[in-house]
Amino acid sequence: MSTLSPAGPYSRKNPFPARLLVSTRLNGEGSEKETRHYEFSLAGSGLQYEVGDSMGIHPRNNPQLVQDILDALRFSGEEQVKNKEGETFSIREGLLEHFEITQPSKQFLEAIVERSPAEELREFMQPERKKELDQYLWGLEVIDFLIDAPSIRFGPDEFVSKLRKLQPRLYSIASSLKAFPDEVHLIVASVRYESHGRKREGVASTHLADRIDGNTRIPMFVHVAKGFRLPEDPDKPIIMVGPGTGIAPFRAYLQERKAIGASGKNWLFFGEQRSGCDYFYRDEFESFQRDGVLTKLHTAFSRDQAYKVYVQHRLLENAKEVYAWLQEGAHFYVCGDAARMAKDVDVALHQIVEKEGGLSSEAAAAYIEALRKEKRYKRDVY
């Protein structure tokens, strides 16, 4: 792969070619999701990471989607193109490795509007209609516009100039180097859905799930997250809220705290859809409980009963003790979905502090702001 360099030091600009060791599905039969556990070898890389950090991965686009785009443009794939850095390669290689070919860029949409009677799109491109444009574009990709307007012509260089650079994806690290030297573990939900009559997929998540094996090298680098570290004092208690793939850093935290013999209490809130098929790392967490590493474990499986139960509900049910832990100096961590879960957990935290602390809503907000300033309320949300 052209994105790999042969030698270190490894970094974002010079990622390490990591070898896949393990790829397993975490969901059991009957699950509506596909969440996978990956283990990669970092042997010989010299890469160091702390728990709480993320790993950057350089993905490749789906070769079938690349072929569909080449067919729509009537290119052979051998045409030579350049990127903004001045590197030259075939357009096939460019679409596989260098350019974002799913979500259309503003430049690409402007070119479509210029060359076709796309009145609806033209209307939505007005700056004040951004929200409507986002709704219109949901589930639409570059290929859809090319198929819908077959009369539109692009030269190879002109076409790639309308595309954004393919960016690395960041994933929270799910392992501790103290527990797994020379390895990094990741938890990734494979994104797959259908829209406008075509199957769609997440670029990196399905590249990992479908198109790599032990012989493929995945370019990766450490993305340091200083704001999501364990407390410097190993005696401090921690409360971890991580539904779904948000469990990743907390698996790493528990491995780390066990390895260093930290005496601080650890409380984990994990949520998913069904306990029977979506309880990731159940054996591991129960083993941490038996070892006394995991002091308390609360789960919320939203589809196991007639009404939905989420992690924020479990927090509220344990309000008294959550507040007691905060009063003891606990650090409060949240990892996962930013759009809904993290907001709901934040609301629950405010309610807990207000009720259990006997505070006004303003005083509760000030209490939580103080937690943030003391770096005791930390979020890794996406």
KASUL-V536638 format. One record per residue. PHI is phi in degrees with one decimal (NA if undefined). Layout:
phi->PHI
phi->PHI
This chain:
phi->NA
phi->-69.5
phi->-80.6
phi->-100.5
phi->-109.1
phi->-77.7
phi->-140.9
phi->-78.7
phi->-68.5
phi->-89.7
phi->-157.9
phi->-57.5
phi->-77.6
phi->-132.1
phi->-69.5
phi->-83.3
phi->-78.4
phi->-84.6
phi->-98.3
phi->-72.1
phi->-103.4
phi->-142.3
phi->-140.1
phi->-134.4
phi->-82.8
phi->-85.4
phi->-84.5
phi->-90.4
phi->-61.7
phi->97.3
phi->-79.5
phi->-90.8
phi->-119.3
phi->-128.9
phi->-117.0
phi->-119.8
phi->-105.5
phi->-121.0
phi->-126.7
phi->-121.9
phi->-86.5
phi->-107.4
phi->-55.5
phi->83.4
phi->-86.5
phi->72.2
phi->-71.8
phi->-121.1
phi->-139.8
phi->-106.4
phi->-63.3
phi->105.2
phi->-73.0
phi->-117.5
phi->-110.6
phi->-92.2
phi->-123.6
phi->-93.0
phi->-86.4
phi->-120.3
phi->-74.2
phi->-68.6
phi->-58.2
phi->-68.3
phi->-65.6
phi->-58.6
phi->-62.7
phi->-60.5
phi->-67.8
phi->-60.4
phi->-63.7
phi->-63.3
phi->-89.0
phi->59.8
phi->-104.2
phi->-78.8
phi->102.3
phi->-92.0
phi->-56.3
phi->-86.7
phi->-134.0
phi->-120.3
phi->-98.5
phi->-64.9
phi->-81.9
phi->88.4
phi->-76.1
phi->-112.1
phi->-160.9
phi->-70.5
phi->-63.4
phi->-62.2
phi->-62.6
phi->-59.8
phi->-71.5
phi->-74.4
phi->-118.5
phi->-111.6
phi->-120.6
phi->-78.0
phi->-113.6
phi->-99.2
phi->-73.2
phi->-70.2
phi->-81.6
phi->-61.4
phi->-62.8
phi->-65.4
phi->-63.5
phi->-62.1
phi->-66.7
phi->-64.9
phi->-62.3
phi->-62.2
phi->-105.2
phi->-141.4
phi->-82.2
phi->-85.5
phi->-61.7
phi->-60.9
phi->-61.9
phi->-56.5
phi->-61.6
phi->-71.0
phi->-76.0
phi->-64.0
phi->-53.4
phi->-74.8
phi->-110.0
phi->-57.7
phi->-62.4
phi->-66.8
phi->-62.4
phi->-59.5
phi->-65.6
phi->-62.1
phi->-80.2
phi->-57.7
phi->77.6
phi->-104.2
phi->-128.1
phi->-50.2
phi->-57.3
phi->-61.9
phi->-68.8
phi->-69.5
phi->-70.8
phi->-69.8
phi->-128.1
phi->-63.6
phi->-78.6
phi->-69.5
phi->-118.5
phi->-129.5
phi->-79.3
phi->-54.8
phi->-65.1
phi->-62.9
phi->-61.9
phi->-67.3
phi->-68.1
phi->-91.4
phi->-105.9
phi->-80.6
phi->-71.7
phi->-72.5
phi->-93.2
phi->-66.2
phi->-105.1
phi->-102.9
phi->-128.4
phi->-60.4
phi->-74.6
phi->-109.2
phi->-147.1
phi->-111.8
phi->-62.9
phi->-71.1
phi->-90.7
phi->-132.2
phi->-59.8
phi->64.2
phi->-133.9
phi->-135.5
phi->-110.8
phi->-133.0
phi->-120.4
phi->-132.0
phi->-84.2
phi->-75.6
phi->-91.6
phi->-143.4
phi->-159.8
phi->-119.3
phi->-153.3
phi->50.7
phi->76.5
phi->-124.8
phi->-77.6
phi->-118.0
phi->-153.5
phi->-67.7
phi->-59.3
phi->-76.2
phi->-63.9
phi->-85.4
phi->-59.8
phi->-67.1
phi->-73.4
phi->-108.9
phi->-126.4
phi->-129.5
phi->-141.2
phi->-63.6
phi->-94.4
phi->-80.8
phi->-102.4
phi->-105.3
phi->-70.6
phi->-142.5
phi->-149.0
phi->-85.5
phi->-108.2
phi->-73.5
phi->-124.9
phi->-61.0
phi->-81.2
phi->-131.4
phi->-92.9
phi->-65.7
phi->-58.8
phi->-62.1
phi->-87.1
phi->-67.6
phi->-82.7
phi->-70.9
phi->-75.3
phi->-132.2
phi->-115.4
phi->-119.2
phi->-116.9
phi->-144.2
phi->-76.2
phi->57.6
phi->-69.5
phi->-63.9
phi->-71.4
phi->-48.4
phi->-65.9
phi->-78.9
phi->-61.8
phi->-64.0
phi->-58.0
phi->-66.0
phi->-61.0
phi->-65.0
phi->-66.6
phi->-68.1
phi->-62.8
phi->-92.6
phi->67.0
phi->-62.6
phi->-93.6
phi->-64.4
phi->-71.9
phi->-129.6
phi->-127.1
phi->-115.5
phi->-112.8
phi->-123.5
phi->-135.1
phi->-159.3
phi->-80.0
phi->-134.1
phi->-64.6
phi->-66.6
phi->-130.4
phi->-125.1
phi->-92.4
phi->-65.4
phi->59.3
phi->-53.2
phi->-61.1
phi->-64.4
phi->-68.5
phi->-66.6
phi->-67.2
phi->-60.9
phi->-65.5
phi->-61.3
phi->-76.6
phi->82.4
phi->-76.2
phi->-96.5
phi->-70.3
phi->-139.0
phi->-135.8
phi->-123.3
phi->-117.0
phi->-135.1
phi->-106.4
phi->-63.8
phi->-102.1
phi->-83.0
phi->-146.2
phi->-62.6
phi->-109.4
phi->-76.8
phi->-120.2
phi->-120.7
phi->-58.3
phi->-63.9
phi->-67.9
phi->-66.4
phi->-61.9
phi->-64.3
phi->-63.8
phi->-109.6
phi->-53.1
phi->-58.2
phi->-74.8
phi->-58.3
phi->-64.8
phi->-61.1
phi->-63.9
phi->-61.3
phi->-65.8
phi->-82.4
phi->100.8
phi->-62.7
phi->-94.6
phi->-114.5
phi->-118.0
phi->-131.9
phi->-137.1
phi->137.0
phi->-62.5
phi->-78.7
phi->-63.3
phi->-119.9
phi->-55.7
phi->-62.1
phi->-67.2
phi->-64.9
phi->-66.9
phi->-63.1
phi->-62.1
phi->-61.1
phi->-61.7
phi->-61.0
phi->-64.0
phi->-62.5
phi->-65.3
phi->-63.5
phi->-71.9
phi->-74.8
phi->-90.8
phi->58.6
phi->-109.7
phi->-72.0
phi->-62.5
phi->-67.7
phi->-67.7
phi->-64.7
phi->-62.2
phi->-66.6
phi->-60.2
phi->-71.5
phi->-63.0
phi->-65.0
phi->-59.1
phi->-60.9
phi->-64.0
phi->-80.3
phi->58.6
phi->-109.2
phi->-124.0
phi->-124.4
phi->-129.2
phi->-125.0
phi->-121.4
phi->-148.7
